[in-house]
Amino acid sequence: MTNQKDIVMKTLVALNQANLHSLSPEISIPTYDRSKVSTSIVHIGIGNFHRSHEAYYTNELMEKTGILNCGICGVGLLEHDRKLYNILKNQEGLYTLVIKELDGTLTPKVIGSMVEYFLAPDDPHAVIEKIAQPETKIVSLTITEGGYNINEATGNFDFSNKLIQHDLLHPESPKTVFGYLTQALKLRKTRGLKGCTIQSCDNIQGNGDVAKKTLMAFVEKAEPELADWIDSHVTFPNAMVDRITPVTVAEDINQLEEQFDLADQWPVVCEPFIQWVIEDDFATGRPAWEQVGAQFVKNVVPFENMKLRLLNAGHSVLGMLGAIHGYKTIDQAARDEDFKTFLRAFMDEEATPTLGHLGDIDLNKYKTSLIERFQNIYIKDHISRICLQSSAKIPIFLLSTVRDQLKQQGKIKRAAFVIAAWCKYNDGTDENGESYEIVDVMSQELTRAAELSHQDPVAFLRIKTIFGELSEDKTFVEVFVTALKMLRTKKIKECVAELNIKLREN
Ligand code: CS2
């Protein structure tokens, strides 16, 4: 029981600039003078991942070099970002990154690299102006896989999206990243300014290329005369980004209060592992992130493939199987022997053959370390986070592997089983009868297709915007249908255990 005396004696320190030196000495604080930081990066999408990754690297860099011209201006694009925006404003851009070591030790570090913040819906013009400032050299993005607005069936930009239509009609008050970038780049051009770099930090194959392709599609419609200028003044480097960063829960806030007497309204927790591999293609210079561990390479494709098809796909495997079984976190699913065996075999036999030449990367070591990372019991990465917006993730993480394996007549049974599990997942209830919410822009279509698939198993694959031509691939359809039938008649653990034996034999 909590002692009344303890409650009275505990004084929490609120996180803000003035209090930095009153924090417990176990918490590291920025060693540079934040009042001297100037911004050259505008980041759109200020969620947890940006705060555990790019903002962290940038904080490390400023601490190491004392060069302070690479501060970040964070932009919340959506009304949904208001809560975080208000908290950041209150805390003067400061937040605690709590690195959870593999043995459970917490390493809290206050990050100071974000020194300005905007909530776009409050003042769209201010955001456009900020991006158009001569000092802004990089606009980085974490807008999620779905944020690039691609129709998977056609591979093209989706102009039917209502927000895109709004941005075409009301260029001065955009709602999407495409509208903002177009207006800001137009101002840069009109003012005779230099270009800038648009740097995607999302989990998408060729994320820079995709950012360029989608922005150009929008520009061609909205401001066709701007296209050539962008082509010659703006670069879009591809990058692989990595750090498992779960959703912040009340317990994380409480833990900081209890263990460190720190009141932070929205800390970020993450694993110790971090990686950023970037193509060195920056229009007007960049921070020397290599000084703090980022890798600059000519060709990032092998790194992206490896990460998306092993880590992210691995998450989807554990997420879908785990959700159906009733597990709540990834570590629970990753510690389940049946699921673990299944995952490793999926990685070795289905994903690895599609990865091509990976230079001197030790793939075995990478896969083993992934499984260890997934098993980190302190991270508590919720399966609900992994499964949300699967309609945008599965095509990138899993269907790409299926397509490549089909081309080379490789194995696809485990991937197809996970896709069938995704169909079952959309029933909305786990095997214990507990229901969960399907958080997905396509939730209605997914739920409906899952319902129909009880009578007609192929119904799920007919969602063209997800499966495209795969719904007509005989081999894939057959394997999927067999898997779905199995899933509808047996418990998931039974199916997985059976497949682990059956598939090992051939
Ligand atoms: C996850 C990623 O969203 C997902 O499904 O796989 O967020 C993953 O945790 C990160 O890419 C890790 O770098």
Boltz pocket constraint, residues with backbone or C-beta under 6 A from the ligand:
constraints:
  - pocket:
      binder: B
      contacts: [[A, 203], [A, 241], [A, 242], [A, 243], [A, 244], [A, 245], [A, 311], [A, 312], [A, 313], [A, 315], [A, 316], [A, 385], [A, 386], [A, 387], [A, 393]]
      max_distance: 6.0
